[in-house]
Amino acid sequence: MLSTMQDVPLTVTRILVHGALVHGRSQVTTWTGDAEPHRRSFREIGVRAIQLANALRDELGVARDERVATLMWNNAEHVEAYLAIPSMGSVLHTLNLRLPTEQLTFIVNHAADRVILVNGSLLPLLAPLLPALEPVEHIVVVGPGDRSLLDGCRPAVHDYEELLAGRPTTYDWPELDERDAAAMCYTSGTTGDPKGVLFSHRSIYLHSMQVNMTESMGLTDRDTTLVVVPMFHVNAWGLPHATFMTGINMLMPDRFLQPAPLAEMIESERPTHAAAVPTIWQGLLAELAAKPRDISSMATVTIGGSACPPSLMKAYEEHGVRLCHAWGMTETSPLGTMAHPPAGLTPEQEWPYRISQGRFPASVEARLVGPAGEIMPWDGESAGELEVRGPWIANSYFGGAGAEPLRPEDKFSPDGWLRTGDVGVITHDGYLTLTDRAKDVIKSGGEWISSVDLENQLMAHPGVAEAAVVAVPDERWGERPLATVVLKEGATVSYEELREFLAGRIARWQLPERWAIIPAVPKTSVGKFDKKVIREQYRLEQIDVTYVAGAAKD
Amino acid sequence: MLSTMQDVPLTVTRILVHGALVHGRSQVTTWTGDAEPHRRSFREIGVRAIQLANALRDELGVARDERVATLMWNNAEHVEAYLAIPSMGSVLHTLNLRLPTEQLTFIVNHAADRVILVNGSLLPLLAPLLPALEPVEHIVVVGPGDRSLLDGCRPAVHDYEELLAGRPTTYDWPELDERDAAAMCYTSGTTGDPKGVLFSHRSIYLHSMQVNMTESMGLTDRDTTLVVVPMFHVNAWGLPHATFMTGINMLMPDRFLQPAPLAEMIESERPTHAAAVPTIWQGLLAELAAKPRDISSMATVTIGGSACPPSLMKAYEEHGVRLCHAWGMTETSPLGTMAHPPAGLTPEQEWPYRISQGRFPASVEARLVGPAGEIMPWDGESAGELEVRGPWIANSYFGGAGAEPLRPEDKFSPDGWLRTGDVGVITHDGYLTLTDRAKDVIKSGGEWISSVDLENQLMAHPGVAEAAVVAVPDERWGERPLATVVLKEGATVSYEELREFLAGRIARWQLPERWAIIPAVPKTSVGKFDKKVIREQYRLEQIDVTYVAGAAKD
């Protein structure tokens, strides 16, 4: 039986109109380096977003459903693009300026971007790529930069401010289906081409509400959030939309992401909240040690993107700043979990919850799928691959210009859940702890062995500097662990001794029988263990493996 | 272009499953008078809701889309019904036990309720109605009460606990369309039959998210909310759903709504929040004056249902309790506005915002429609009838058993907005102040005169005890104000003097020319001016009207 409720779509247009009207006084402050920060009210941003929509439609011929790309830092103009492009029925496509140039080229071509909005400071990155960016017809340059870099380029070049000047300040926004695409972001998987995730108006709206729920970030117009997480990285974790929905002020670092200017803008602008990956906070900590500044205005900091060391969380508490762990991915918009501890605990008791990935909100349904495809219990011990379901979680990828969504089978379960590729455990009260990437788990005789567990146990040995454990094929068990160990300088440790050391700490059937002492663990460009390389070296018999007696599962 | 997001419906089922699982430790505490309060965890409530669903389907044959009625106080069992009935695809129909019996009878028959869950303490109310409640086949008695009152009645009688005992603790919840009806509540208009509003799964889910946003009530599992507003009154303002979504503890007064037990439960259970209409807080204040108790645990109290006198707000501040105004109606689920002042103001500057009806959230779009149907500006001065639009706002009424939704033309605009029947102004930053009911506004020559304004000005005269102004027909202007005045004992004031007194305070064309001194203003059963009676008395020439010279609009 149908309800008697209105069928009103959840759209970015509503966020734009509401923010500019009801929260017109709230501000976006953009850092400018040595000059005065630039301040623009939500009302001004609303008017300029309308002018931008008029310009894109009337001057550049942008159509419904067309992707419009941005290659920009976090700043007020990027917020204008965030609001204008989806509201006119087109799709905001944020380009990750940190990607290798060949990936960037692939993405622009795959998305068929005809228009790129680019910060002037990023022209040195864009200009050399232009000959390979076939669909691009218009470059709109935002802010200062060396425009001579575009001299003689094929696409037409426009100045953002000139494009907006004098445009109408009203726009007859189209009626949209809330399931229509509003924004797009490519994930850069370690294998294969980047894949496009298309966020809908509905997913963005619901995600914004969730961000603004007290159990999540829960900010209001009394807050200012320092948005360090880039706007080309999963919609800056949803902050530009969430802030406009409830009038939260934004502090935008533009390109000034180094520790010194960050410390300076925090001390002078006094944000109450910030969002960034752990490395940013590591860098800031060193800066503060060298030159103390007051950062205590930031009551809470949302931290995500990769696991945050507890030592970092503790170091910030001494500055009066509480770091709060969050987990998510491009395919989850990204808010998956946040690590607020449950009520009624002492600070000591809160600690295990705070270092977990956090708790799921109602809109993110989760399950753990075990080695045999069975659903694992939420007991804090049973591991499984995390699968999630919900209104802001992807069920496919963008197939390319004009194409249908893709459904790579390894990323989505047959019943439509997202396979995260992460293995973890969930406590009975819904707190997630991730332990491994699914591809790094050792599938041994229908059970899983955590490579990360083995590594941590091995690295606890006083003679071991580093240890990387990978799965290698085994005739009897399917897979078995290969333990590669880097010894500390001057240490001499036998394999038998290491195996005995492990035996007291893990289940006997998990003990590796293949061992190798290696000079160094191969690492990726961001410093993570590169297990793909180890597996390849093993396959090519480039690793000198010793088999240590004591059968598995005996 | 479609997004790549999952198409997951927003349902009460999700709220039930999530709350029972992730927030299983949170509690519903039900007051029992002199005995120990009864405590039940969300996990227990979740299991019992599943058992209830099994019992309703397997024992009483409840089908998809069927309405299941509750005639119950606020207690844990009512929460179980709130979650179970919509999750099984049926419709929770809460019966307002304060309605006149003929309205209650009309409503049960109109909704075709076949099953009623009733608190034992309410059997004296229900039993005498049963012969007239034709569709009712099953009565489920919840908790203690004199069951002999049902002896010999036509419907079958069941005991709630016996019905649940031993039922399965799993249920294969149906897949629901989020636009399906989940709950139903009748409004008791002053004219005509009560009208049913059908809330959808979607509207309840979105409303719950909004309630949990920091800009609204913003509670978490660290809070306990005292739910005084009845669960038969617009879903207790959405609290039972919102609390289960994020694990907020509930304190339920059951039938103990008198000031003394309320004071006692606040002091002993220490809720951090409460929700109720102003009269409850008036009564509690008198109780506290007679017998002081510590109620300061309630940091904030959401107050709605009718306008809250500023004096009451100030009195509570002395108890350490901040009252926060909210406005809504059954047709708005009900959250329309909340009166949190904007950031950056002194307590003195906050005051005008706090006594307004409050600010709209993004999901409640508002417009003011003036006398000629034109949209009025948000300038804090231009009055219009408030119309609202949004995903938890009604666009029609329930038409009766099996029937289509009704769309009474005077309640819904042709483009689907709800006409609230309230006249007010909105500031440029979205704060609403209601001034009149639309039916009490005087439509004079294409402009509006506020009857409330005239009354307030008249009552400022030292000789006037009360004044009620109503619209009466006028050949030239359509309508003109009739001012009826009750003088203070011993006062002698002429009509000319009153007119002169007004002349300095309102626009000249608004000055009434029809005057009557009356012995008392007729009042409704809840003490409001009964303007319908005055208009009727005028029509029947039962009021002695004096025409005072000075033409309108001269």
Interface residues (C-beta under 8 A of the other chain):
Chain A: M1 L2 S3 T4 M5 Q6 D7 V8 L10 R14 I15 H18 G19 L21 V22 H23 G24 R25 D65 V91 R179 D180 A181 A182 G196 V197 L198 F199 S200 R202 S203 L206 M209 Q210 N212 M213 T214 E215 G218 L219 T220 D221 R222 M245 T246 G247 H340 P342 A343 G344 R359 F360 P361 A362 S363 E365 W378 R389 G390 P391 W392 I393 A394 N395 S396 Y397 F398 P405 G416 L418 H428 D429 G430
Chain B: M1 L2 S3 T4 M5 Q6 D7 V8 L10 R14 I15 H18 G19 L21 V22 H23 G24 R25 D65 V91 R179 D180 A181 A182 G196 V197 L198 F199 S200 R202 S203 L206 M209 Q210 N212 M213 T214 E215 G218 L219 T220 D221 R222 M245 T246 G247 H340 P342 A343 G344 R359 F360 P361 A362 S363 E365 W378 R389 G390 P391 W392 I393 A394 N395 S396 Y397 F398 P405 G416 L418 H428 D429 G430
